[in-house]
Amino acid sequence: MAEGVAWKLAPLRLHPDYYELSLDNDCILWSMPPAVEQWLAHEDALLLAADVAAMYGKFAPRCPPEPLNSGIRGLPPGFDFERALQQVLTEVEGPLGSELDEQGLQVAALSQRGRPLVVPVTDVSICSPFPPHLPHLGACGAHFIGLNVKALSVGDQRPPSRGVDRGALGPAPPDAVRERGRRAASRSRVSHARGALRHGQPVLDNARRMA
């Protein structure tokens, strides 16, 4: 098993009787994509994100030609995810060797009964400084591809990143958005202080830790 592979598959589902939305930890949403709203409105719809290139590892022959990304994955109530994965694994043997294998396995499993609902890159961009990834944010969020990578793959000819051009990411959040963030942080500190009081801990020290 390659480093970082298949963490989203253990456990397969936390609450099988509910809608489950799984996001990579480098995927950030600041508003609800319309495709997610559609997914929640259907009892048996599946959900994936669009990608800028089809990258499915050894499962590519079992995946659709459309580029899809498992960084956003939605499962409906009652969907037997384990069975869907097992059906694919009976056709493609061997361990998962890369993140692309993990993605390909999930895309193949969720595409067996037809095309899932898809969050387009205009809503959640596949964002990084390296083409064909996009240098801008989506309307509802961004998936910052490669943000957690410790080193580039062997043979990867891309130059080291020197940072993303802030101007390419669009305008900074409006003052109202920043103010909501400051208020949320303040409420978090107040809640933390109240918890400290209940447990007899010094409020000042805990507030400093939250600052």
Backbone hydrogen bonds, N-H to C=O, Kabsch-Sander energy under -0.5 kcal/mol:
donor,donor_aa,acceptor,acceptor_aa,energy
2,A,96,L,-1.0
5,V,2,A,-2.0
7,W,4,G,-0.6
9,L,6,A,-1.4
10,A,7,W,-1.1
18,Y,15,H,-2.1
20,E,75,L,-2.5
22,S,20,E,-0.5
22,S,73,R,-3.1
24,D,71,G,-2.1
27,C,24,D,-1.9
28,I,26,D,-0.5
28,I,142,A,-2.8
30,W,140,C,-2.7
31,S,140,C,-1.4
36,V,33,P,-1.0
37,E,33,P,-1.6
38,Q,34,P,-2.3
39,W,35,A,-2.3
40,L,36,V,-2.2
41,A,37,E,-1.1
42,H,38,Q,-0.6
42,H,39,W,-1.0
47,L,74,G,-1.9
48,L,117,L,-2.3
49,A,69,N,-2.3
49,A,72,I,-0.5
50,A,119,V,-2.9
51,D,67,P,-1.9
55,M,53,A,-0.7
59,F,56,Y,-1.7
60,A,57,G,-1.5
62,R,59,F,-1.8
63,C,60,A,-1.6
68,L,66,E,-0.5
69,N,49,A,-3.3
72,I,69,N,-0.7
73,R,22,S,-2.5
74,G,47,L,-2.3
75,L,20,E,-2.6
78,G,16,P,-3.5
79,F,76,P,-1.6
81,F,79,F,-1.6
84,A,80,D,-1.8
85,L,81,F,-2.3
86,Q,82,E,-2.6
87,Q,83,R,-2.1
88,V,84,A,-1.2
89,L,85,L,-2.5
90,T,86,Q,-1.7
91,E,88,V,-1.3
92,V,88,V,-1.4
102,E,98,S,-1.7
103,Q,99,E,-2.3
104,G,100,L,-2.9
105,L,101,D,-2.6
106,Q,102,E,-1.8
107,V,103,Q,-2.7
108,A,104,G,-2.6
109,A,105,L,-2.2
110,L,106,Q,-2.5
111,S,107,V,-1.0
112,Q,109,A,-0.7
114,G,111,S,-1.4
117,L,46,L,-2.8
119,V,48,L,-2.1
123,D,120,P,-1.3
124,V,120,P,-2.3
125,S,141,G,-1.5
127,C,125,S,-1.0
127,C,143,H,-2.2
128,S,134,L,-1.5
133,H,130,F,-1.8
134,L,126,I,-3.4
138,G,141,G,-1.6
139,A,122,T,-2.5
140,C,123,D,-3.1
141,G,123,D,-1.4
142,A,28,I,-2.2
143,H,125,S,-3.3
144,F,26,D,-2.9
144,F,142,A,-0.7
145,I,127,C,-0.9
145,I,143,H,-1.8
147,L,144,F,-1.8
149,V,146,G,-1.2
156,D,153,S,-2.2
157,Q,155,G,-0.5
168,A,165,D,-0.9
169,L,165,D,-0.7
169,L,166,R,-1.0
170,G,167,G,-1.3
177,V,174,P,-0.8
178,R,174,P,-1.9
179,E,175,D,-2.5
180,R,176,A,-1.9
181,G,177,V,-1.8
182,R,178,R,-2.1
183,R,179,E,-2.4
184,A,180,R,-2.3
185,A,181,G,-2.2
186,S,182,R,-2.2
187,R,183,R,-2.6
188,S,184,A,-2.0
189,R,185,A,-2.0
190,V,186,S,-2.2
191,S,187,R,-2.6
192,H,188,S,-2.3
193,A,189,R,-2.5
194,R,190,V,-2.4
195,G,191,S,-2.1
196,A,192,H,-2.2
197,L,193,A,-2.2
198,R,194,R,-2.1
199,H,195,G,-1.4
200,G,197,L,-1.4
201,Q,196,A,-3.1
206,N,202,P,-1.5
207,A,203,V,-2.6
208,R,204,L,-2.2
209,R,205,D,-1.7
210,M,206,N,-1.5
211,A,207,A,-1.0
